[in-house]
Amino acid sequence: MNKVYLSFLICLMCYNSALNTVSAQVNAGKSDMALLNKYQDSLVLGANQMYAAPTNILRFEQNARFIKLLVSALKTPFSYNYSFDSLKTISLVKSPDNSFRIFSWYIPVEDGTYRFFGSIQMATKSGALKLYPLIDDTEHFKDDNQITTNKQWYGARYYEVIPLTVAGQKTAYALLGWKGNNTKTSKKVIEILSFNENEVHFGKPVFENKKNAPLKNRIVFEYNKLNSMTLRLDKKEQLIAFDHLAPIDSAMKGKYEYYASDSSFDGYRLVGTILKLVENIELKNDPNEQDERYIDPKSKNIPVTKKF
C-alpha cells in the first residue's frame, strides 16, 4: 500500500514539473526524432510490463515508471507532433482544431474495477507545450454530474474529441470515452472539456434530456459488461449517436447489469449552446474499428480476489 502511494506521489511530482512550459520547435531535427523513437520503444516495453504484472502493487509500480518516462519523452522538442503510433495500449486523441491532445489509459485492479490515468498536452501559439495531469478521483464522486478539474477527474479512456463551436464563446469539447466499471457492468461517458486561462474543467451544463428540466453536466451510460454499446459522432446526422439502453425486463429497471441496447438509437444534437436529446433517430449502425477496442479489456487473466 505505501509503495503504491509513494509511486503515485512520484507521478504527481513528474506531472507538476511538466506543467512548466517546455520548448518546442516547428521542425524536428534528426536527433530529436531519434530520441523520441527510443522513448517510444521504451514506453511500449514499459506498457507491456505494466499490463503483464500479476498484482496490484507491481502493476502500479510499473505504471509510475511509465508515467515518469512519458513525461520525459514529452519534454523533447517537437514531441507534440510525434504520433507514438506504436504505443497501442495507450489512447492518444488530438482535437480537430489541433489545440491539444489527450493521453489516457487504465490499470485493471484485482477486484475487477479500473483506475484511469492520463494527461492533456497543449499546443500554444508561441510553440511552447504544456502538460496537465489527469488524476482519477472517481472513487470519491458522490454525484457523477459534478463539475471538476483535472485533479478531480472522472477517469475514462477517450477515443474521440468533438469540438462544440458556438459563436462568441470559447470552444468546449465533447469527449467520448470508455469508463469500465466492475465485474458486472461497463460504462461509457460523454464528458465536456473546457479551458479557462490556465485551468482545465470537466463537466458543463449543456445536456438537455427533457424540456425545462435541469441541464446535466455529463452523460454516463451503464450496461451489462458482456454487451457492447455504440457511442460515436455521426457526421451525416450531425449529432452524437448512441444505443438506447434498456433493461431486459421492466422489473429490472435501475439494475444496470441487466441493461443492453434495445436496437434503437438516440442522439445529442448541438442547438445553440445546448446538446439536446433526440430520441428514436434513424441510424445505420455501421461497424467501427474502435467499437471492439472499447467494449471491455480483452485480457481476462487477471484474478479477481480482493480490493486493493
N, C-alpha and C positions, 0 to 999 in steps of 0.2 A: 504493500500500500504506500509506504513512504517513498519507495523508489519511483513509483509511478508519479506521485505528486511532485517529486524532485524533477523528474523528466519533464513534466508539464510546465513547471516554473522555468526550466531552461528554454522550452519552446517559446514561452511568453517573452523572455529576455531577448531571444533572437528576433522575434516579431517586432518588439518595441524598438529595437535598434534599427530595424529596417524601415520604420516609419519616417526616418530622416530621408531627404531626397538623395537619390543615387544618380550619379552621372550617366547620361545616355548619349548615344551618337546616332546620326541618321543612317550611316552605313557601317556595317560590321566589318572589322578587319579580320584577316585570316587567323590571327592569334586568338581573337575573341571567339570566333566560330569554333576553333579547335578546342578552346576551353569549355564552351557550352556543350559541345559534343561529349567531352569527357564527363562533365557533370551529369548529362543525361544518362550515360551508361551507368554511372554510379547510382543515380536515382532509380533506374529500372531494377538494378540489383537490390537496392535497399527496399523497394516496394515489394519485390518478390519475397524477401526475407521477412518483411513485416507480416504479410498475409500467410506465410508458412509457419509462423511462430505458434506453438501449441497452447500457450497460456496467455491470460490477460497481461500479466506483468511483462513477459517477453515481447508481446505484441506492442504494448505502449512504449516500451524502451526503444524498440526498433522505429516506432513512429516518431519519437523525439529526435532520433538521429536523422531520420528522413526530413523532418521539418528544418533542422539546422542546415542540412545540405541544400535543400531547396532555396532557403533564404540566401545562402552564399551564391548559388547559381544565379539568382535573380538580381544580385548586385553587379553582375557582369555587364559592362556596356552593351547596349543593343539587345538585352535579354527580352524586352517586351515583344519584339518581333520574332523571337525564336519559338518555334511551334511545339517543341517537346513531343513530337508526334510518335516517338517510340514508347512513351510513358502511358501505356494503355490502361493501367489500373486507376489512373487519376483522371477526373473530368476537368477539361480546360475549355472554357467557352469565352468567346470575345463578343463584346457588344457590337451590333451592326454599325454604330457610329464610330467605332474604334477608340472610344474614350477609356475603356477599361477591359480587363479580362479577369475571370474568376477561376481559381483552382479550388476543387472540392473533392473530398473523398471520405470514406467511412472506415471505421475499425469495428469488426464484429466482436461482440462481447460474449462470454461463455454462457450467459443466461438467455441468449437469443436476441438481445437488443443490439443497438448500434450506437457508436459515438462518432460524431462527424467533425471534420477538420477542413480548414480552407483559408484562403486569403484572396484579397482583391488587389490586383496590380493596376495602378492608374497610369495613364499616359497624359502628360501635361503639355501645354503649348510650348513651354520652354525646352522640352525634350528631356526634362528630369522625370524620374519614376518614383512612385510612392507605393508602399505596401501597407495594407490594412489587414490585421489578423481577424479571422472569424472564429470566435470562441463559443463552442456549442454549450448552450445553457438550457437545453430542452428539459432536463430533469427538474428544473426549478420553475418551469412555466406552470402557473395555475390557470392561465387562460391563454389559449393559442391565438387569441385575437389581439394581444397587446402589441404596442409599437415599441421597438427595441433598437439597440445599436449593434455594431459589430462585436461588441464584448458580451452581448446577451443574445446570441444568435439562435434562431430556431433551425438547427442544423439540417442540411439536406445536400444531396449530390445533384448539382444543377446540370441540365443538358440543353437548355435553350434560354436565350435572352431576347426579350421583346420590348423595344422602345415604346413608351406611351407619350406621344408628342402632342402637346396642347399649346396653341398659340399664346405667347405672352408668359409662359411658365417654364420653369426648368424641367427638362425631360426626366421622367421617372421610368423605371424598367420593371417589367413583369418577368420574374424568374420561374421557370418550370423545373421542378426537382423531384427526385425520388427520396423519400424520407425513411423508408424501412419502418420498423416499429418493434415487433416482438415475435414470439413463436406462433401467434395466431393471426395477426393482421399485418398488412403493409400500408404505407401512407404515401401519397403524393401531395405536393403543395404548389400553389401559385403564390409566390412571395412578391412583394413590391419593394424595390430597392430605390432609394433616393439619396442624393448628396446635398449637404448644406455646408458651404465653406470647407473645412477640413473634417467634417463629421459624416459618418455613414449611418443611415437609418433604414430599418426593415419594418415594413408594415405601413399602410396608409389607407385612410377611409375612402376607398374608391369602388368597392364591390356592392352593387345593389341587387339583392336577391328578390325583394318584394318592394313595390312602390310604397313610399312613405315609411318604410322600415329603416332602422339604423343601419348605416353603411358598415360593412366589415372591412377589416384591415388586411386580412389574408384569408385564403381559402385552403382548407385541409381536407383531403379525401382519405377515407379509411375503408379497407375492404379485406376480404379473405386472402390470406397470404399465398394460397395456391393459385389465385386468379391473377389476371393481368388487367390493366386499365389504360386506355388511351387518354393522353393529355398532351396536346400539341397545338401549335399555331396552324390554323388553316388559312393560307394566304388567299385562296379563291373566295372564301366566305368572309374574310377579314375579321376573324374572331379567334379566341382561344377555345378550341373544341375539346370536349371530354365525354367519356362514357357516363351515362346516368346510372348511378349506383342505387341498388335497392335490395332489401332483404329477400331471401328466397321464400320466406313466408311472412305474412304481415305480423304474426305473433313474435317474430324475431326483431322487430323494429328497435333500433338503438343498440343491438348486439352486432358489432361490426364484423365479427368473424364469420357472420352469415351473409355479408353483403357482397354483391357481384354486379357486373353490368347486366342490365335488362335488355340490351341490344338497341336502346335508343340513345340519342346524343343531345347534349345541351352545350351551351357556349356562353362566353362573356365577350360582348362587343363594346368597344370604346365609343361612347356617345357623349361628346363634350369632354368633361373631366371624369366621367363615371364609366366603370365597366358594368354594363347592365346584363343581367342574366337573360338569355334567350333559350327557351325550352323547346324540345322536340324539333331540333333542326334536321334538315335533310343533309346527310353527310355520308360520303363513301369512305369507309374506314380502310384506306389503302395501307398496306403493310409499310412499316417504317423501320429502318435498320436499327434505330435506337430503342424500339419497343422492348425487344428481348433483353437488352442490356439493363433496363431499369425495371424489370418485373421483380426480381429479387436476386441477391447474390447467388451465383451458381454453385459455389462450394458449400456442401452440406456436411463437411468432415469435422467441423469444429464442434466438440462435445458441449451439450447443454448441461451444466452442472449446478453452478451457484452464481449469484450476482456478485460482481466484484465491488 
